[in-house]
């Protein structure tokens, strides 16, 4: 392997096109793993957890056919040098073993060669080379591969804990930003509505919202009309009400939430869905001067901003930053604390 000097902390030395771009918005990254810049970490990749919005889009485009799903993933990585879905713009994250450290990195501040880690930055900015796809699990968005990836000096990571199965850790850390941000946003006594509460991120948010809102607060979980996860969410007992609604029908959502809250609507709306066109439902069910947290990567900033303006709603809207300080341990601790959630996540995702 050739050692390269003077790597940029943000990874711009790996940008193949266009010139001057950062790795995430770049069209193409250099995924030549025979070269290692002095501030990079080389990873032997074991599994990818593809972002839910991205995997859903790929699965639908492939008609659920596994061979076509494999071909789509391989094609994206071959063209772009990273797993950056050109339709959804999203990526995911990975787990693997550290294969090598760039010579400019302080060994005391980084994992040792051979350590297993999960990356906490998006695959949409991670140079990736896939040698072979070993298995696709279409039910949990996970893909086992043989391949290599690069983590830049600025990239976040977490050691894989010994007390939890790797696939469970992969699933939880993929959405770790959601419960951490929920903890910051929910106040005691608030009414919190979670669109997509039956999903991987949504159930963690429901747990955190229940804890933060307290006995005087109210947590409303919203799942799709035909979603079997609604019954699972009800069984967890985290929500005061679980509604089966089409979040792409904003007026229907508004009617139901208006009835349920006697016109007060929600103080905080958390959107965790992986499909498009749910922005207006989120906006309409939020009270004046309330907040909407858009965590799902299917969110359109244009639809949210102009939709709120058109509806005359004076609300604060937050972009779903996938990072919050301490978010990895926060999310894993929820799984450790709740035997019911852990059992369900192991059933669904591990």
C-alpha positions as CSV (number, residue, x, y, z in Angstrom):
1,X,0.0,0.0,0.0
2,X,1.3,3.4,-1.0
3,X,1.4,6.0,1.8
4,X,0.3,9.5,0.7
5,X,1.2,12.7,2.6
6,X,-0.8,15.8,3.6
7,X,-4.4,14.5,3.5
8,X,-7.1,17.1,4.1
9,X,-8.9,16.6,7.5
10,X,-12.3,16.7,5.7
11,X,-11.3,14.4,2.9
12,X,-11.2,16.7,0.0
13,X,-8.1,14.9,-1.4
14,X,-10.5,12.0,-2.2
15,X,-12.9,14.1,-4.3
16,X,-12.7,13.1,-7.9
17,X,-15.5,15.4,-9.1
18,X,-16.3,18.2,-9.1
19,X,-13.2,20.2,-8.1
20,X,-13.4,22.0,-4.7
21,X,-16.3,19.9,-3.4
22,X,-16.4,18.3,0.1
23,X,-16.9,14.5,0.0
24,X,-20.6,14.5,0.9
25,X,-22.0,16.6,-2.0
26,X,-19.3,15.4,-4.4
27,X,-20.4,13.4,-7.4
28,X,-17.5,11.0,-7.3
29,X,-14.9,10.0,-4.7
30,X,-11.6,8.3,-5.3
31,X,-12.0,4.8,-3.8
32,X,-8.6,3.4,-4.7
33,X,-7.7,1.5,-1.5
34,X,-4.1,0.8,-2.7
35,X,-3.3,4.3,-1.4
36,X,-3.7,5.6,2.2
37,X,-3.3,9.2,3.0
38,X,-1.5,10.0,6.3
39,X,-4.7,11.0,8.1
40,X,-7.0,8.3,7.0
41,X,-8.3,5.1,8.6
42,X,-8.6,2.1,6.4
43,X,-11.4,-0.3,7.3
44,X,-12.1,-3.9,6.3
45,X,-15.9,-3.6,6.0
46,X,-18.2,-6.4,7.3
47,X,-21.6,-4.9,6.8
48,X,-23.5,-1.8,5.6
49,X,-26.6,-0.4,7.1
50,X,-28.1,1.5,4.2
51,X,-30.2,4.5,5.1
52,X,-33.9,3.5,5.3
53,X,-35.0,6.1,2.7
54,X,-32.3,4.9,0.3
55,X,-32.9,1.2,0.8
56,X,-36.7,1.7,0.4
57,X,-36.2,3.5,-2.9
58,X,-33.8,0.9,-4.2
59,X,-36.1,-2.0,-3.1
60,X,-39.1,-0.4,-4.8
61,X,-37.2,0.3,-8.0
62,X,-36.0,-3.3,-8.0
63,X,-39.5,-4.6,-7.4
64,X,-38.1,-6.4,-4.4
65,X,-35.9,-8.6,-6.5
66,X,-32.7,-9.3,-4.5
67,X,-30.5,-9.7,-7.6
68,X,-31.6,-6.3,-8.8
69,X,-31.0,-4.8,-5.3
70,X,-27.5,-6.1,-5.4
71,X,-26.9,-4.8,-8.8
72,X,-28.2,-1.3,-7.8
73,X,-25.9,-1.1,-4.8
74,X,-22.9,-2.3,-6.8
75,X,-23.7,0.2,-9.6
76,X,-24.0,3.2,-7.2
77,X,-20.6,2.4,-5.6
78,X,-18.9,1.7,-8.9
79,X,-20.1,5.0,-10.4
80,X,-19.7,7.2,-7.3
81,X,-16.9,5.6,-5.2
82,X,-19.3,5.7,-2.2
83,X,-22.8,4.5,-1.3
84,X,-24.6,7.7,-2.1
85,X,-28.0,7.1,-3.5
86,X,-28.5,9.7,-6.3
87,X,-32.3,9.6,-5.9
88,X,-32.6,10.1,-2.1
89,X,-29.2,11.8,-1.6
90,X,-28.6,9.6,1.5
91,X,-26.2,6.9,2.5
92,X,-26.1,4.9,5.8
93,X,-23.2,3.7,7.9
94,X,-21.0,0.6,8.3
95,X,-19.2,-1.7,10.7
96,X,-15.8,-3.3,10.2
97,X,-12.3,-3.8,11.5
98,X,-9.5,-1.2,11.4
99,X,-7.0,-2.4,8.8
100,X,-4.5,0.4,8.9
101,X,-3.9,3.9,10.4
102,X,-2.4,6.8,8.5
103,X,1.1,7.7,9.9
104,X,-0.1,11.2,10.9
105,X,-2.7,9.9,13.3
106,X,-2.0,9.7,17.0
107,X,-2.5,6.0,17.9
108,X,-3.7,7.1,21.4
109,X,-6.7,8.9,19.9
110,X,-7.8,6.3,17.4
111,X,-8.7,2.6,17.4
112,X,-6.0,0.1,17.0
113,X,-5.5,-2.1,14.0
114,X,-7.9,-5.1,14.4
115,X,-10.5,-3.2,16.5
116,X,-14.1,-3.4,15.4
117,X,-15.8,-0.1,14.9
118,X,-19.0,1.5,13.6
119,X,-18.7,4.6,11.6
120,X,-20.9,7.5,12.7
121,X,-20.7,9.4,9.5
122,X,-22.8,8.9,6.4
123,X,-21.9,6.4,3.6
124,X,-22.7,9.3,1.3
125,X,-19.2,10.8,2.2
126,X,-17.3,7.6,2.8
127,X,-15.0,6.2,0.1
128,X,-16.1,2.6,-0.4
129,X,-15.0,-0.3,-2.5
130,X,-17.1,-3.4,-2.6
131,X,-15.4,-6.7,-3.6
132,X,-18.4,-8.9,-3.1
133,X,-21.9,-8.7,-1.6
134,X,-22.4,-11.7,0.6
135,X,-26.0,-11.3,1.7
136,X,-28.8,-8.8,1.5
137,X,-31.4,-8.5,4.3
138,X,-34.3,-6.6,2.7
139,X,-36.2,-6.5,6.0
140,X,-33.6,-4.5,8.0
141,X,-31.7,-2.6,5.3
142,X,-28.4,-4.4,6.1
143,X,-26.0,-5.7,3.5
144,X,-23.1,-8.0,4.4
145,X,-20.1,-7.4,2.1
146,X,-16.4,-7.9,1.6
147,X,-14.8,-4.6,0.9
148,X,-12.9,-1.6,2.2
149,X,-13.7,1.9,3.3
150,X,-11.9,5.1,4.4
151,X,-12.7,7.1,7.5
152,X,-11.3,10.6,7.4
153,X,-9.6,12.4,10.3
154,X,-12.8,14.4,10.9
155,X,-15.0,11.3,10.8
156,X,-16.8,10.0,13.9
157,X,-16.7,6.4,15.0
158,X,-17.7,4.2,17.9
159,X,-16.0,1.0,19.2
160,X,-18.4,-2.0,18.9
161,X,-19.5,-2.9,22.5
162,X,-18.9,-6.4,23.7
163,X,-22.3,-6.8,25.3
164,X,-24.5,-6.3,22.2
165,X,-24.7,-8.2,18.9
166,X,-22.9,-6.4,16.0
167,X,-26.0,-6.3,13.8
168,X,-28.1,-4.9,16.6
169,X,-25.4,-2.2,17.2
170,X,-25.4,-1.4,13.5
171,X,-29.2,-0.9,13.4
172,X,-29.3,1.3,16.5
173,X,-26.3,3.5,15.6
174,X,-27.7,4.1,12.2
175,X,-30.4,6.3,13.8
176,X,-28.6,7.3,17.0
177,X,-29.0,11.0,16.4
178,X,-32.8,10.8,16.6
179,X,-33.3,9.8,20.3
180,X,-30.4,12.1,21.3
181,X,-32.1,15.1,19.6
182,X,-35.4,14.0,21.1
183,X,-33.9,14.2,24.6
184,X,-32.9,17.8,23.9
185,X,-36.3,18.8,22.5
186,X,-38.9,17.3,24.7
187,X,-40.0,19.1,27.8
188,X,-42.1,17.8,30.7
189,X,-45.8,17.9,30.1
190,X,-45.6,18.4,26.3
191,X,-47.6,16.6,23.7
192,X,-45.3,14.9,21.3
193,X,-46.4,13.4,17.9
194,X,-44.0,11.0,16.2
195,X,-44.7,10.3,12.5
196,X,-43.1,7.0,11.7
197,X,-43.1,5.9,15.3
198,X,-43.2,2.2,14.4
199,X,-39.8,2.3,12.7
200,X,-36.3,1.9,13.9
201,X,-35.7,5.5,14.8
202,X,-39.3,6.1,15.8
203,X,-39.4,3.6,18.6
204,X,-36.2,5.0,20.1
205,X,-37.8,8.5,19.9
206,X,-41.0,7.2,21.5
207,X,-39.0,5.8,24.4
208,X,-37.1,9.0,24.9
209,X,-40.2,11.2,24.5
210,X,-42.0,9.1,27.1
211,X,-39.2,9.5,29.6
212,X,-38.8,13.3,29.0
213,X,-42.5,14.3,28.7
214,X,-43.3,12.5,31.9
215,X,-46.7,11.5,33.4
216,X,-48.2,14.9,32.6
217,X,-47.1,14.7,28.9
218,X,-48.6,12.8,26.0
219,X,-46.9,10.7,23.3
220,X,-48.8,10.0,20.1
221,X,-47.3,7.4,17.7
222,X,-48.3,7.5,14.1
223,X,-47.8,4.6,11.7
224,X,-49.1,3.8,8.3
225,X,-52.6,2.3,8.0
226,X,-51.3,-1.2,6.9
227,X,-48.2,-1.1,9.2
228,X,-47.9,-4.3,11.3
229,X,-45.5,-2.3,13.5
230,X,-48.4,-0.4,15.0
231,X,-49.4,-3.4,17.1
232,X,-45.8,-3.9,18.2
233,X,-45.6,-0.2,19.2
234,X,-48.9,-0.5,21.2
235,X,-47.4,-3.6,23.0
236,X,-44.4,-1.6,24.1
237,X,-46.7,0.8,26.0
238,X,-44.6,3.9,25.2
239,X,-47.4,5.9,23.5
240,X,-50.6,7.2,25.0
241,X,-52.2,6.7,21.6
242,X,-51.1,4.8,18.4
243,X,-52.8,6.1,15.2
244,X,-52.8,4.4,11.9
245,X,-52.7,7.3,9.4
246,X,-51.4,8.0,5.9
247,X,-48.8,10.8,6.5
248,X,-49.0,11.8,2.9
249,X,-52.6,12.9,3.5
250,X,-52.0,16.0,5.7
251,X,-55.7,16.9,6.1
252,X,-56.6,13.5,7.4
253,X,-53.7,13.7,9.9
254,X,-54.9,17.1,11.0
255,X,-58.4,16.0,11.6
256,X,-57.3,13.0,13.7
257,X,-54.8,15.0,15.8
258,X,-57.3,17.8,16.3
259,X,-59.8,15.4,17.7
260,X,-57.3,13.6,19.9
261,X,-55.9,16.8,21.4
262,X,-59.1,18.7,21.5
263,X,-57.7,21.3,19.1
264,X,-54.4,21.9,20.9
265,X,-52.3,20.0,18.4
266,X,-48.7,18.8,19.2
267,X,-46.0,20.9,20.9
268,X,-43.4,18.9,19.1
269,X,-43.6,16.8,16.0
270,X,-40.9,14.3,15.1
271,X,-40.8,13.0,11.6
272,X,-38.9,9.7,11.1
273,X,-40.5,8.3,8.0
274,X,-38.6,7.0,4.9
275,X,-41.0,8.1,2.2
276,X,-41.6,11.5,0.5
277,X,-44.5,14.0,0.9
278,X,-45.0,13.9,4.7
279,X,-43.8,17.4,5.3
280,X,-47.2,19.1,5.3
281,X,-48.7,16.5,7.7
282,X,-45.9,17.3,10.1
283,X,-46.5,21.0,9.8
284,X,-50.3,21.0,10.1
285,X,-50.4,18.9,13.3
286,X,-48.0,21.2,15.1
287,X,-49.4,24.0,17.2
288,X,-48.4,27.7,16.6
289,X,-44.9,28.3,17.8
290,X,-44.3,24.6,18.2
291,X,-41.4,22.6,16.7
292,X,-41.1,20.1,14.0
293,X,-37.9,17.9,13.9
294,X,-37.4,16.3,10.5
295,X,-35.1,13.3,11.0
296,X,-36.1,11.3,8.0
297,X,-33.8,11.7,4.9
298,X,-36.8,11.7,2.6
299,X,-37.6,15.2,3.8
300,X,-37.7,18.0,1.2
301,X,-36.5,21.3,2.6
302,X,-38.4,23.1,-0.2
303,X,-41.7,21.4,0.6
304,X,-41.2,22.0,4.3
305,X,-40.3,25.7,4.1
306,X,-42.8,26.7,1.5
307,X,-45.5,24.4,2.9
308,X,-45.3,26.1,6.3
309,X,-45.4,29.5,4.6
310,X,-48.4,28.5,2.6
311,X,-50.2,27.1,5.6
312,X,-49.5,30.2,7.6
313,X,-47.9,28.2,10.4
314,X,-45.4,30.0,12.6
315,X,-43.3,27.1,13.8
316,X,-39.7,26.2,14.2
317,X,-38.4,23.5,11.9
318,X,-35.2,21.6,12.6
319,X,-33.1,19.6,10.2
320,X,-32.3,16.0,11.3
321,X,-28.7,16.3,12.1
322,X,-27.6,12.7,12.6
323,X,-25.0,13.8,15.2
324,X,-25.4,14.9,18.7
325,X,-22.5,14.7,21.2
326,X,-22.7,11.4,23.0
327,X,-25.5,10.1,20.7
328,X,-24.0,6.6,20.2
329,X,-23.8,5.7,23.9
330,X,-27.2,7.4,24.4
331,X,-28.9,5.2,21.9
332,X,-27.2,2.0,23.0
333,X,-28.1,2.7,26.6
334,X,-31.7,2.8,25.7
335,X,-31.4,-0.7,24.3
336,X,-29.6,-1.8,27.5
337,X,-32.3,-0.2,29.7
338,X,-35.3,-1.6,28.0
339,X,-35.6,-5.3,27.8
340,X,-38.7,-5.1,25.6
341,X,-37.1,-2.8,23.1
342,X,-34.0,-4.9,22.9
343,X,-36.0,-8.0,22.3
344,X,-37.9,-6.4,19.6
345,X,-34.9,-4.9,17.9
346,X,-33.1,-8.2,18.0
347,X,-36.1,-9.8,16.4
348,X,-36.4,-7.2,13.7
349,X,-32.9,-6.0,13.0
350,X,-30.3,-8.4,14.4
